[in-house]
């Protein structure tokens, strides 16, 4: 099984949040766990079989916020 080096960056600042090896790059629109936070995948750049840069933003808490207001 081939592992791809993936670099996760914050889309607004391009700050590198994490570097790790995975079997495949995450899909655009999916949610990934980085450290203790959850992030939405916005887009991938230079995603080739040997490396990938993935831009993310903090996951939207829209649903949990709506549930809290309803309670």
TIKOL-84701 format. One record per residue (C-alpha): x, y, z. Coordinates in Angstrom, 1 decimal, decimal comma, always signed. Example, Ala and Ser with C-alpha at 12.3 -4.5 7.8 and 13.67 -1.06 7.14 Angstrom:
REM residues 2
        x        y        z
    +12,3     -4,5     +7,8
    +13,7     -1,1     +7,1
//
This chain:
REM residues 71
        x        y        z
     +0,0     +0,0     +0,0
     +1,4     +3,4     -1,0
     +1,2     +6,2     +1,5
     +0,9     +9,8     +0,1
     +2,5    +12,7     +2,1
     -0,3    +15,2     +2,8
     +0,1    +18,7     +4,1
     -2,9    +20,3     +5,6
     -3,0    +24,2     +5,5
     -5,4    +26,7     +6,8
     -7,0    +28,3     +3,8
     -7,1    +31,9     +5,1
     -3,5    +32,1     +6,3
     -1,7    +29,1     +4,6
     -0,5    +28,1     +8,0
     +0,6    +24,5     +8,0
     -1,6    +22,7    +10,5
     -0,3    +19,1    +10,1
     +1,8    +16,9     +7,8
     +1,0    +13,2     +7,7
     +1,0    +10,2     +5,4
     -2,3     +8,7     +4,2
     -3,4     +6,1     +1,7
     -5,4     +8,7     -0,3
     -6,1    +12,4     -0,3
     -9,4    +13,5     +1,3
    -12,3    +14,4     -0,9
    -13,2    +18,1     -1,4
    -16,2    +18,8     +0,9
    -15,3    +16,1     +3,4
    -14,4    +16,7     +7,1
    -11,0    +15,7     +8,5
     -9,7    +15,5    +12,1
     -6,5    +17,5    +12,7
     -5,3    +17,4    +16,3
     -8,4    +18,1    +18,4
    -10,3    +20,0    +15,8
    -12,5    +19,1    +12,8
    -11,9    +20,9     +9,5
    -13,8    +21,0     +6,2
    -11,7    +20,3     +3,1
    -12,0    +23,3     +0,7
     -9,7    +22,3     -2,1
     -6,5    +20,4     -3,0
     -3,5    +21,8     -4,8
     -0,7    +19,9     -6,6
     -2,3    +16,6     -5,7
     -0,1    +14,0     -7,5
     +0,7    +10,4     -6,5
     +3,8    +11,6     -4,6
     +2,3    +14,5     -2,5
     -0,7    +16,7     -1,9
     -1,5    +20,0     -0,3
     -5,0    +20,2     +1,2
     -6,6    +23,6     +2,2
     -9,1    +23,5     +5,0
    -11,1    +25,7     +7,3
    -12,6    +25,0    +10,7
    -15,7    +22,8    +10,3
    -18,9    +24,7    +10,5
    -20,9    +24,2    +13,7
    -24,1    +25,3    +12,0
    -26,0    +22,1    +12,9
    -24,9    +22,0    +16,5
    -25,7    +25,7    +17,0
    -29,2    +25,2    +15,6
    -29,7    +22,2    +17,9
    -28,6    +24,3    +20,9
    -31,1    +27,1    +20,1
    -33,9    +24,6    +19,7
    -33,3    +23,1    +23,1
//
